[in-house]
Amino acid sequence: MRTYVACVLVVAFLQVAASQTVDINAALSAVIGERQRSLGINVGLSNMQFGKSNGAVEANIAIGTSNITDLLEQLSNVVDAAVAEAKAAGKNIDSCVSAVGASVSALNQSEIQSCRVLPQLGQARVKLNQLALVQGNLANVLPKCVVLNPLNLLQVRVCVNGELVNIDQTITQALAAISSLLNDAVVASSECVNKIRSNWENQVAAIENDFRNCIAN
């Protein structure tokens, strides 16, 4: 009889323990699942910001390219007007026109394309890829903690909480870094375009000045 009672108690204990294990695992799985969903949303938002930043960089380059085209058209208009005046006056300024062509050809018209080569974009992409790995780490948290603490439910919970604290910190830092890097990339591209455009303004102005001096002689 005593043996039977003891067996019943053991079975009851094991059933309670199993029930508690299921409940705790379910609760922890729910917490981890929520983290995964939240991370997925944040990664999606970061990818959207990445796309918008790329678009802003391309827009900066397009504006700068258009500005350079305008400068060259203005110079061309000056030359065309001077040629028409010289022709009407019976004056030959072909050498001056050729000098303008040579000077313009010497300019680096593809230089502005370098403004899309930004280390910040590459660094942000690396951070985004790291977050994809974090998704995998989240999925492994509970199995890892159960293996480390097979008979101690309290320690499983402590282990999971500790892992989540570290992962949350990694996610927060990565998301902040991505946002900062992408903002910096847009600013850097704008500064790059403005610098090149300013250089072009000075160079085209110098070419025009040389041309005017040439036709005046």
C-alpha positions as CSV (number, residue, x, y, z in Angstrom):
1,M,0.0,0.0,0.0
2,R,2.8,2.4,1.0
3,T,4.6,1.6,-2.3
4,Y,1.4,2.3,-4.3
5,V,0.9,5.7,-2.5
6,A,4.5,6.6,-3.1
7,C,4.2,5.8,-6.7
8,V,1.1,7.9,-6.9
9,L,2.8,10.8,-5.3
10,V,5.8,10.5,-7.6
11,V,3.6,10.4,-10.6
12,A,1.6,13.4,-9.3
13,F,4.8,15.3,-8.7
14,L,6.1,14.6,-12.2
15,Q,2.9,15.7,-13.7
16,V,3.0,19.0,-11.8
17,A,6.6,19.5,-12.7
18,A,5.9,18.7,-16.3
19,S,2.9,21.1,-16.2
20,Q,5.1,23.9,-14.7
21,T,7.8,23.3,-17.3
22,V,5.2,23.6,-20.1
23,D,3.8,26.7,-18.6
24,I,7.1,28.4,-18.1
25,N,8.4,27.4,-21.5
26,A,5.2,28.7,-23.1
27,A,5.5,32.0,-21.2
28,L,9.2,32.4,-22.2
29,S,8.5,31.4,-25.8
30,A,5.8,34.1,-25.9
31,V,8.2,36.7,-24.6
32,I,10.9,35.7,-27.1
33,G,8.3,35.6,-29.9
34,E,7.3,39.2,-29.1
35,R,11.0,40.2,-29.2
36,Q,11.3,38.6,-32.7
37,R,8.2,40.4,-34.0
38,S,9.4,43.7,-32.6
39,L,12.9,43.2,-34.1
40,G,11.3,42.3,-37.5
41,I,9.3,45.5,-37.5
42,N,12.4,47.6,-36.6
43,V,14.5,45.8,-39.2
44,G,11.8,46.6,-41.8
45,L,11.8,50.3,-40.7
46,S,15.6,50.4,-40.9
47,N,15.5,48.9,-44.4
48,M,13.0,51.6,-45.4
49,Q,15.3,54.3,-44.0
50,F,18.2,52.7,-45.9
51,G,16.2,53.0,-49.1
52,K,15.2,56.6,-48.4
53,S,18.8,57.5,-47.6
54,N,20.0,55.9,-50.9
55,G,17.3,57.9,-52.7
56,A,18.4,61.1,-51.0
57,V,22.0,60.4,-52.0
58,E,21.0,59.8,-55.6
59,A,18.9,63.0,-55.5
60,N,21.8,65.0,-54.3
61,I,24.0,63.7,-57.2
62,A,21.2,64.3,-59.7
63,I,20.9,68.0,-58.5
64,G,24.7,68.4,-58.6
65,T,24.9,66.9,-62.1
66,S,22.1,69.2,-63.3
67,N,24.0,72.2,-61.9
68,I,27.2,71.2,-63.7
69,T,25.2,70.8,-66.9
70,D,23.8,74.2,-66.5
71,L,27.2,75.7,-66.0
72,L,28.5,74.1,-69.2
73,E,25.4,75.3,-71.1
74,Q,25.9,78.9,-69.8
75,L,29.6,78.7,-70.9
76,S,28.5,77.3,-74.3
77,N,26.0,80.2,-74.7
78,V,28.8,82.7,-74.0
79,V,31.0,81.1,-76.6
80,D,28.2,80.9,-79.2
81,A,27.3,84.6,-78.7
82,A,31.0,85.6,-79.0
83,V,31.4,83.5,-82.2
84,A,28.3,85.2,-83.7
85,E,29.6,88.6,-82.9
86,A,33.1,87.8,-84.2
87,K,31.6,86.4,-87.4
88,A,29.6,89.6,-87.9
89,A,32.7,91.7,-87.3
90,G,34.8,89.5,-89.7
91,K,37.0,88.4,-86.8
92,N,38.4,84.8,-86.4
93,I,38.3,83.5,-82.8
94,D,38.7,79.8,-83.6
95,S,41.8,79.4,-81.5
96,C,39.9,80.9,-78.5
97,V,37.0,78.5,-79.0
98,S,39.4,75.6,-79.3
99,A,41.0,76.6,-76.1
100,V,37.6,76.5,-74.4
101,G,37.0,73.0,-75.7
102,A,40.3,71.8,-74.5
103,S,39.8,73.2,-71.1
104,V,36.3,71.7,-70.7
105,S,37.5,68.3,-71.9
106,A,40.2,68.4,-69.2
107,L,37.5,68.7,-66.5
108,N,36.5,65.6,-64.6
109,Q,32.9,65.3,-65.5
110,S,32.4,62.0,-63.7
111,E,33.9,63.3,-60.4
112,I,30.5,63.9,-58.9
113,Q,29.7,60.1,-59.1
114,S,32.1,59.6,-56.3
115,C,29.6,61.2,-54.0
116,R,27.6,58.0,-53.9
117,V,30.6,56.0,-52.6
118,L,29.9,56.5,-48.9
119,P,31.4,54.3,-46.2
120,Q,28.4,55.1,-43.9
121,L,26.1,53.1,-46.3
122,G,28.3,50.1,-46.2
123,Q,28.6,50.2,-42.4
124,A,24.8,50.6,-42.0
125,R,24.3,47.5,-44.3
126,V,26.7,45.5,-42.0
127,K,24.7,46.5,-39.0
128,L,21.5,45.4,-40.7
129,N,23.0,42.0,-41.5
130,Q,24.0,41.7,-37.9
131,L,20.4,42.2,-36.9
132,A,19.4,39.3,-39.1
133,L,21.8,37.1,-37.1
134,V,20.2,38.4,-33.8
135,Q,16.9,37.0,-35.1
136,G,18.6,33.6,-35.2
137,N,20.0,34.1,-31.7
138,L,16.6,34.9,-30.3
139,A,15.3,31.6,-31.7
140,N,18.1,29.7,-29.9
141,V,17.7,31.4,-26.5
142,L,15.2,29.1,-24.8
143,P,16.7,25.8,-26.1
144,K,20.2,27.0,-25.0
145,C,19.0,27.9,-21.5
146,V,17.1,24.6,-21.1
147,V,20.2,22.6,-22.0
148,L,22.2,24.6,-19.6
149,N,19.7,24.2,-16.8
150,P,17.7,21.0,-17.5
151,L,16.3,20.5,-14.0
152,N,16.0,24.0,-12.7
153,L,13.1,26.0,-14.1
154,L,14.0,29.1,-12.1
155,Q,17.5,29.1,-13.6
156,V,16.0,28.7,-17.1
157,R,14.0,31.8,-16.5
158,V,17.0,33.7,-15.2
159,C,19.1,32.5,-18.1
160,V,16.5,33.6,-20.7
161,N,16.1,37.0,-19.0
162,G,19.9,37.5,-19.0
163,E,20.2,36.5,-22.7
164,L,17.3,38.9,-23.6
165,V,18.9,41.8,-21.8
166,N,22.1,41.3,-23.8
167,I,20.2,40.9,-27.0
168,D,18.0,43.9,-26.3
169,Q,21.2,46.0,-25.8
170,T,22.7,44.8,-29.0
171,I,19.5,45.6,-30.9
172,T,19.2,49.1,-29.4
173,Q,22.8,49.9,-30.2
174,A,22.6,48.5,-33.7
175,L,19.3,50.4,-34.6
176,A,20.7,53.7,-33.2
177,A,24.0,53.2,-35.2
178,I,22.1,52.4,-38.4
179,S,19.9,55.5,-38.1
180,S,23.0,57.7,-37.4
181,L,25.0,56.2,-40.2
182,L,22.3,56.7,-42.7
183,N,21.7,60.3,-41.7
184,D,25.5,60.9,-41.9
185,A,25.5,59.4,-45.4
186,V,23.0,61.9,-46.7
187,V,24.8,64.8,-45.1
188,A,28.2,63.5,-46.5
189,S,26.8,63.2,-50.0
190,S,25.4,66.7,-49.9
191,E,28.7,68.1,-48.7
192,C,30.5,66.1,-51.4
193,V,28.2,67.4,-54.1
194,N,28.4,71.0,-52.9
195,K,32.2,70.9,-52.8
196,I,32.4,69.5,-56.4
197,R,29.8,72.0,-57.6
198,S,31.8,74.9,-56.1
199,N,35.0,73.7,-57.7
200,W,33.2,73.5,-61.1
201,E,31.8,77.0,-60.7
202,N,35.3,78.3,-60.1
203,Q,36.8,76.3,-63.0
204,V,34.1,77.2,-65.5
205,A,34.4,80.9,-64.4
206,A,38.1,80.7,-65.0
207,I,37.6,79.2,-68.5
208,E,35.1,81.9,-69.4
209,N,37.4,84.6,-68.1
210,D,40.3,83.2,-70.2
211,F,38.0,83.0,-73.2
212,R,36.9,86.6,-72.8
213,N,40.5,87.7,-72.5
214,C,41.4,85.7,-75.6
215,I,38.7,87.2,-77.8
216,A,39.5,90.7,-76.6
217,N,43.1,90.5,-78.0
